[in-house]
Amino acid sequence: ETATKKICTFIRKQLSKASAATNKTRIVEKTVSNALRVPFVNKVLPDAQYIFIARDGRDVVESAMRCWQKNPEVTYLLQKLKTYPWQHCISYAVRYALGLISQRLGIGSAAHSWGPRYPGIDEDLKTLDLPTVCARQWQFTMSHYEDFRGLISPDSLLEIRYEDLVLQPEYTTLQIAQYLELPDEKRVIDFARKNTSQNFIGRSKKMELSQHKKILEVIEPALQSWGYTKPFYQHCM
């Protein structure tokens, strides 16, 4: 219901401007939180092609915890500012800037957040520890995607696993290239072969045992649902 005609038109115009500015025929939009708003995105961009990347929730939580605790990189923020539609979203920009300043100075009562903002996250931040909140982020995101992926045409959706992508980059990127009908499959495969790393598989082993047990209480059902039932991912082994 939030995807009104006005909002749909605005978003489409912004994407068209970005496409024209870079002289590209395709735009990759990789905001993780989009998995929490599948019906909205599908209504705004009914002709979009989707690639859903699943990853072992234990490793996702470990990664998310690190991201929550580090300050945003200045170069990353500057890149975002270049395409930000200031004249339409100035109030959001001001709130975001004030939040960053408060975070760096350690002032204010507003809870800092990173990543998908599931319903109830602000209340959880007041009462739960970070591992539990990050676990709920992953669990809620995966559950919401499962509930609504049926809205997307099967011809417009490709599901892959992060572990497959880095353990078998040639095979997985060939799937992606064929799905997107890219003209130069070899170039895509060569790029993946040179730029993928297996170093982030099993990073959750670095977590404390107490933290590991705590997150499993939240995410174990989703882990089983997606086949992540072994101590660490062995799907491709």
LUMMIZA-338455 format. One record per residue (C-alpha): residue number from 0; residue in three letters; x, y, z. Coordinates in nm, 4 decimals, padded with zeros to 6 digits. Layout:
N
+-----+------+----------+----------+----------+
: seq : type :        u :        v :        w :
+-----+------+----------+----------+----------+
: NUM :  Ala :        X :        Y :        Z :
...
+-----+------+----------+----------+----------+
REM end
This chain:
237
+-----+------+----------+----------+----------+
: seq : type :        u :        v :        w :
+-----+------+----------+----------+----------+
:   0 :  Glu :  00.0000 :  00.0000 :  00.0000 :
:   1 :  Thr :  00.2991 :  00.2348 :  00.0385 :
:   2 :  Ala :  00.3940 :  00.1904 : -00.3275 :
:   3 :  Thr :  00.1697 :  00.4734 : -00.4429 :
:   4 :  Lys :  00.1713 :  00.6028 : -00.7983 :
:   5 :  Lys :  00.3685 :  00.9093 : -00.6871 :
:   6 :  Ile :  00.6350 :  00.7052 : -00.5094 :
:   7 :  Cys :  00.6673 :  00.4535 : -00.7938 :
:   8 :  Thr :  00.7115 :  00.7356 : -01.0451 :
:   9 :  Phe :  00.9714 :  00.9074 : -00.8274 :
:  10 :  Ile :  01.1841 :  00.5937 : -00.7811 :
:  11 :  Arg :  01.1675 :  00.5023 : -01.1494 :
:  12 :  Lys :  01.2782 :  00.8549 : -01.2463 :
:  13 :  Gln :  01.5740 :  00.8381 : -01.0080 :
:  14 :  Leu :  01.6841 :  00.5052 : -01.1539 :
:  15 :  Ser :  01.6476 :  00.6411 : -01.5066 :
:  16 :  Lys :  01.8671 :  00.9377 : -01.4146 :
:  17 :  Ala :  02.1305 :  00.7071 : -01.2717 :
:  18 :  Ser :  02.1227 :  00.4965 : -01.5871 :
:  19 :  Ala :  02.1552 :  00.8013 : -01.8117 :
:  20 :  Ala :  02.4373 :  00.9502 : -01.6020 :
:  21 :  Thr :  02.6498 :  00.6365 : -01.6328 :
:  22 :  Asn :  02.5422 :  00.5455 : -01.9855 :
:  23 :  Lys :  02.4487 :  00.1960 : -01.8672 :
:  24 :  Thr :  02.1560 : -00.0186 : -01.9743 :
:  25 :  Arg :  02.1403 : -00.2085 : -01.6454 :
:  26 :  Ile :  02.1369 : -00.0977 : -01.2828 :
:  27 :  Val :  02.2301 : -00.3258 : -00.9934 :
:  28 :  Glu :  02.0485 : -00.2306 : -00.6723 :
:  29 :  Lys :  02.1900 : -00.4290 : -00.3820 :
:  30 :  Thr :  02.0317 : -00.2842 : -00.0698 :
:  31 :  Val :  02.0015 : -00.5817 :  00.1651 :
:  32 :  Ser :  01.6852 : -00.4412 :  00.3244 :
:  33 :  Asn :  01.4985 : -00.4945 : -00.0020 :
:  34 :  Ala :  01.4494 : -00.8534 :  00.1122 :
:  35 :  Leu :  01.2154 : -00.7079 :  00.3764 :
:  36 :  Arg :  00.9999 : -00.5308 :  00.1186 :
:  37 :  Val :  00.9562 : -00.7720 : -00.1698 :
:  38 :  Pro :  00.5932 : -00.6679 : -00.2447 :
:  39 :  Phe :  00.6942 : -00.2997 : -00.2515 :
:  40 :  Val :  00.9923 : -00.3495 : -00.4831 :
:  41 :  Asn :  00.7925 : -00.5807 : -00.7074 :
:  42 :  Lys :  00.5220 : -00.3174 : -00.7511 :
:  43 :  Val :  00.7690 : -00.0348 : -00.8150 :
:  44 :  Leu :  00.9786 : -00.2397 : -01.0597 :
:  45 :  Pro :  00.7594 : -00.5155 : -01.2041 :
:  46 :  Asp :  01.0099 : -00.5874 : -01.4841 :
:  47 :  Ala :  01.3127 : -00.6249 : -01.2554 :
:  48 :  Gln :  01.5288 : -00.9362 : -01.2431 :
:  49 :  Tyr :  01.6098 : -01.0650 : -00.8955 :
:  50 :  Ile :  01.9124 : -01.2504 : -00.7629 :
:  51 :  Phe :  01.8698 : -01.3691 : -00.4046 :
:  52 :  Ile :  02.1944 : -01.4666 : -00.2318 :
:  53 :  Ala :  02.1503 : -01.6927 :  00.0707 :
:  54 :  Arg :  02.4340 : -01.7310 :  00.3201 :
:  55 :  Asp :  02.4939 : -01.9308 :  00.6357 :
:  56 :  Gly :  02.3177 : -01.7282 :  00.9055 :
:  57 :  Arg :  02.5951 : -01.7911 :  01.1565 :
:  58 :  Asp :  02.8465 : -01.6196 :  00.9314 :
:  59 :  Val :  02.5974 : -01.3433 :  00.8526 :
:  60 :  Val :  02.5552 : -01.2665 :  01.2228 :
:  61 :  Glu :  02.9313 : -01.2562 :  01.2761 :
:  62 :  Ser :  02.9699 : -01.0174 :  00.9838 :
:  63 :  Ala :  02.6758 : -00.8026 :  01.0923 :
:  64 :  Met :  02.8153 : -00.7649 :  01.4426 :
:  65 :  Arg :  03.1394 : -00.6258 :  01.3016 :
:  66 :  Cys :  02.9487 : -00.3837 :  01.0781 :
:  67 :  Trp :  02.7344 : -00.2613 :  01.3675 :
:  68 :  Gln :  03.0443 : -00.1722 :  01.5678 :
:  69 :  Lys :  03.2444 :  00.0190 :  01.3092 :
:  70 :  Asn :  03.1889 :  00.3719 :  01.1843 :
:  71 :  Pro :  03.0828 :  00.4230 :  00.8206 :
:  72 :  Glu :  03.3724 :  00.4891 :  00.5850 :
:  73 :  Val :  03.3949 :  00.8471 :  00.4614 :
:  74 :  Thr :  03.4644 :  00.7450 :  00.1013 :
:  75 :  Tyr :  03.1558 :  00.5212 :  00.1018 :
:  76 :  Leu :  02.9358 :  00.8039 :  00.2295 :
:  77 :  Leu :  03.0738 :  01.0465 : -00.0286 :
:  78 :  Gln :  02.9918 :  00.8021 : -00.3074 :
:  79 :  Lys :  02.6322 :  00.7808 : -00.1846 :
:  80 :  Leu :  02.6032 :  01.1585 : -00.1640 :
:  81 :  Lys :  02.6810 :  01.1976 : -00.5340 :
:  82 :  Thr :  02.3490 :  01.0443 : -00.6376 :
:  83 :  Tyr :  02.1376 :  01.1407 : -00.3368 :
:  84 :  Pro :  01.8159 :  01.3299 : -00.4365 :
:  85 :  Trp :  01.8624 :  01.6147 : -00.1884 :
:  86 :  Gln :  01.5694 :  01.8275 : -00.3015 :
:  87 :  His :  01.3235 :  01.5456 : -00.2320 :
:  88 :  Cys :  01.4665 :  01.3793 :  00.0782 :
:  89 :  Ile :  01.6402 :  01.6527 :  00.2753 :
:  90 :  Ser :  01.4670 :  01.5634 :  00.6044 :
:  91 :  Tyr :  01.5958 :  01.2052 :  00.5883 :
:  92 :  Ala :  01.9471 :  01.3273 :  00.5034 :
:  93 :  Val :  01.9459 :  01.5614 :  00.8046 :
:  94 :  Arg :  01.8298 :  01.2841 :  01.0405 :
:  95 :  Tyr :  02.0953 :  01.0490 :  00.9034 :
:  96 :  Ala :  02.3714 :  01.3098 :  00.9426 :
:  97 :  Leu :  02.2667 :  01.3939 :  01.2990 :
:  98 :  Gly :  02.2607 :  01.0247 :  01.3809 :
:  99 :  Leu :  02.6171 :  00.9796 :  01.2559 :
: 100 :  Ile :  02.7376 :  01.2785 :  01.4551 :
: 101 :  Ser :  02.5671 :  01.1542 :  01.7709 :
: 102 :  Gln :  02.7163 :  00.8094 :  01.7185 :
: 103 :  Arg :  03.0694 :  00.9426 :  01.6793 :
: 104 :  Leu :  03.0394 :  01.1737 :  01.9812 :
: 105 :  Gly :  02.8629 :  00.9144 :  02.1927 :
: 106 :  Ile :  02.5692 :  01.1403 :  02.2690 :
: 107 :  Gly :  02.1936 :  01.1193 :  02.2289 :
: 108 :  Ser :  01.9485 :  00.8483 :  02.3250 :
: 109 :  Ala :  01.8599 :  00.7237 :  01.9775 :
: 110 :  Ala :  01.9813 :  00.3700 :  01.9153 :
: 111 :  His :  02.2220 :  00.3313 :  01.6261 :
: 112 :  Ser :  02.1293 :  00.0581 :  01.3815 :
: 113 :  Trp :  02.2871 : -00.1105 :  01.0819 :
: 114 :  Gly :  02.1329 : -00.3312 :  00.8158 :
: 115 :  Pro :  01.7719 : -00.4481 :  00.7743 :
: 116 :  Arg :  01.5377 : -00.2733 :  01.0178 :
: 117 :  Tyr :  01.2794 : -00.5386 :  01.1006 :
: 118 :  Pro :  00.9608 : -00.4426 :  01.2924 :
: 119 :  Gly :  01.0443 : -00.4034 :  01.6604 :
: 120 :  Ile :  01.4191 : -00.3596 :  01.6182 :
: 121 :  Asp :  01.4317 : -00.0339 :  01.8167 :
: 122 :  Glu :  01.2668 : -00.1981 :  02.1166 :
: 123 :  Asp :  01.4962 : -00.4995 :  02.0868 :
: 124 :  Leu :  01.8005 : -00.2706 :  02.0920 :
: 125 :  Lys :  01.6930 : -00.1444 :  02.4334 :
: 126 :  Thr :  01.6591 : -00.4873 :  02.5915 :
: 127 :  Leu :  01.8653 : -00.7419 :  02.3947 :
: 128 :  Asp :  02.2353 : -00.7867 :  02.3285 :
: 129 :  Leu :  02.3897 : -00.7341 :  01.9855 :
: 130 :  Pro :  02.4289 : -01.1051 :  01.8886 :
: 131 :  Thr :  02.0566 : -01.1628 :  01.9477 :
: 132 :  Val :  01.9532 : -00.8541 :  01.7496 :
: 133 :  Cys :  02.1779 : -00.9543 :  01.4567 :
: 134 :  Ala :  02.0374 : -01.3071 :  01.4711 :
: 135 :  Arg :  01.6844 : -01.1699 :  01.4594 :
: 136 :  Gln :  01.7796 : -00.9562 :  01.1602 :
: 137 :  Trp :  01.8843 : -01.2606 :  00.9600 :
: 138 :  Gln :  01.5960 : -01.4790 :  01.0755 :
: 139 :  Phe :  01.3335 : -01.2151 :  01.0021 :
: 140 :  Thr :  01.4815 : -01.1291 :  00.6623 :
: 141 :  Met :  01.4916 : -01.4909 :  00.5495 :
: 142 :  Ser :  01.1407 : -01.5582 :  00.6796 :
: 143 :  His :  00.9966 : -01.2516 :  00.5080 :
: 144 :  Tyr :  01.1626 : -01.3433 :  00.1798 :
: 145 :  Glu :  01.0220 : -01.6959 :  00.1990 :
: 146 :  Asp :  00.6735 : -01.5576 :  00.2614 :
: 147 :  Phe :  00.6741 : -01.3243 : -00.0385 :
: 148 :  Arg :  00.9072 : -01.4661 : -00.3037 :
: 149 :  Gly :  00.6022 : -01.6238 : -00.4663 :
: 150 :  Leu :  00.5083 : -01.2756 : -00.5876 :
: 151 :  Ile :  00.8070 : -01.2797 : -00.8207 :
: 152 :  Ser :  00.7780 : -01.4650 : -01.1494 :
: 153 :  Pro :  01.0021 : -01.7766 : -01.1475 :
: 154 :  Asp :  01.1561 : -01.6523 : -01.4730 :
: 155 :  Ser :  01.2633 : -01.3312 : -01.2952 :
: 156 :  Leu :  01.4251 : -01.4897 : -00.9896 :
: 157 :  Leu :  01.7577 : -01.6661 : -00.9420 :
: 158 :  Glu :  01.8526 : -01.8030 : -00.6006 :
: 159 :  Ile :  02.2176 : -01.8761 : -00.5325 :
: 160 :  Arg :  02.4290 : -01.9405 : -00.2258 :
: 161 :  Tyr :  02.7179 : -01.7234 : -00.1171 :
: 162 :  Glu :  02.9189 : -02.0359 : -00.0413 :
: 163 :  Asp :  02.8671 : -02.1698 : -00.3948 :
: 164 :  Leu :  02.9723 : -01.8344 : -00.5360 :
: 165 :  Val :  03.3112 : -01.8344 : -00.3623 :
: 166 :  Leu :  03.3801 : -02.2098 : -00.3689 :
: 167 :  Gln :  03.2735 : -02.2616 : -00.7306 :
: 168 :  Pro :  03.2886 : -01.9128 : -00.8857 :
: 169 :  Glu :  03.3067 : -02.0361 : -01.2444 :
: 170 :  Tyr :  02.9927 : -02.2482 : -01.2233 :
: 171 :  Thr :  02.7866 : -02.0019 : -01.0196 :
: 172 :  Thr :  02.8755 : -01.6937 : -01.2210 :
: 173 :  Leu :  02.7974 : -01.8849 : -01.5398 :
: 174 :  Gln :  02.4489 : -01.9375 : -01.3970 :
: 175 :  Ile :  02.4213 : -01.5632 : -01.3302 :
: 176 :  Ala :  02.5519 : -01.4666 : -01.6750 :
: 177 :  Gln :  02.3081 : -01.6996 : -01.8483 :
: 178 :  Tyr :  02.0173 : -01.5846 : -01.6316 :
: 179 :  Leu :  02.0887 : -01.2184 : -01.7143 :
: 180 :  Glu :  02.1678 : -01.3060 : -02.0765 :
: 181 :  Leu :  02.5019 : -01.1266 : -02.0597 :
: 182 :  Pro :  02.6870 : -01.1251 : -02.3917 :
: 183 :  Asp :  03.0369 : -01.2041 : -02.2583 :
: 184 :  Glu :  03.0123 : -01.5003 : -02.0211 :
: 185 :  Lys :  03.3880 : -01.5632 : -02.0252 :
: 186 :  Arg :  03.4611 : -01.2130 : -01.9009 :
: 187 :  Val :  03.2203 : -01.2562 : -01.6098 :
: 188 :  Ile :  03.3678 : -01.5930 : -01.5141 :
: 189 :  Asp :  03.7275 : -01.4624 : -01.5345 :
: 190 :  Phe :  03.6365 : -01.1692 : -01.3112 :
: 191 :  Ala :  03.4768 : -01.3970 : -01.0523 :
: 192 :  Arg :  03.7719 : -01.6342 : -01.0550 :
: 193 :  Lys :  04.0123 : -01.3499 : -00.9745 :
: 194 :  Asn :  03.7985 : -01.1617 : -00.7241 :
: 195 :  Thr :  03.6324 : -01.4200 : -00.4997 :
: 196 :  Ser :  03.7728 : -01.5427 : -00.1699 :
: 197 :  Gln :  03.6856 : -01.8329 :  00.0587 :
: 198 :  Asn :  03.8208 : -01.6497 :  00.3640 :
: 199 :  Phe :  03.4784 : -01.5487 :  00.4929 :
: 200 :  Ile :  03.3262 : -01.8964 :  00.5067 :
: 201 :  Gly :  03.3123 : -02.0198 :  00.8646 :
: 202 :  Arg :  03.4024 : -01.6846 :  01.0197 :
: 203 :  Ser :  03.1467 : -01.7514 :  01.2915 :
: 204 :  Lys :  03.3961 : -01.9990 :  01.4377 :
: 205 :  Lys :  03.5726 : -01.6928 :  01.5754 :
: 206 :  Met :  03.2735 : -01.6072 :  01.7923 :
: 207 :  Glu :  03.2615 : -01.6914 :  02.1600 :
: 208 :  Leu :  03.0820 : -02.0169 :  02.2388 :
: 209 :  Ser :  02.8241 : -01.8340 :  02.4503 :
: 210 :  Gln :  02.7437 : -01.6019 :  02.1595 :
: 211 :  His :  02.7220 : -01.8934 :  01.9189 :
: 212 :  Lys :  02.4716 : -02.0744 :  02.1399 :
: 213 :  Lys :  02.2672 : -01.7572 :  02.1820 :
: 214 :  Ile :  02.2270 : -01.6932 :  01.8100 :
: 215 :  Leu :  02.1431 : -02.0579 :  01.7399 :
: 216 :  Glu :  01.8416 : -02.0237 :  01.9694 :
: 217 :  Val :  01.7083 : -01.7673 :  01.7216 :
: 218 :  Ile :  01.8217 : -01.8858 :  01.3789 :
: 219 :  Glu :  01.8376 : -02.2662 :  01.4008 :
: 220 :  Pro :  01.4940 : -02.3231 :  01.2380 :
: 221 :  Ala :  01.5893 : -02.1024 :  00.9409 :
: 222 :  Leu :  01.9308 : -02.2701 :  00.9166 :
: 223 :  Gln :  01.7608 : -02.6079 :  00.8863 :
: 224 :  Ser :  01.5073 : -02.4749 :  00.6366 :
: 225 :  Trp :  01.7876 : -02.3567 :  00.4069 :
: 226 :  Gly :  02.0036 : -02.6655 :  00.4508 :
: 227 :  Tyr :  02.2687 : -02.5160 :  00.6771 :
: 228 :  Thr :  02.2483 : -02.8029 :  00.9236 :
: 229 :  Lys :  02.6108 : -02.9161 :  00.9404 :
: 230 :  Pro :  02.8685 : -02.7584 :  01.1732 :
: 231 :  Phe :  02.9839 : -02.5409 :  00.8832 :
: 232 :  Tyr :  02.8715 : -02.5259 :  00.5261 :
: 233 :  Gln :  02.9638 : -02.8334 :  00.3202 :
: 234 :  His :  02.7111 : -02.8080 :  00.0364 :
: 235 :  Cys :  02.9822 : -02.7872 : -00.2306 :
: 236 :  Met :  03.2352 : -03.0205 : -00.0716 :
+-----+------+----------+----------+----------+
REM end
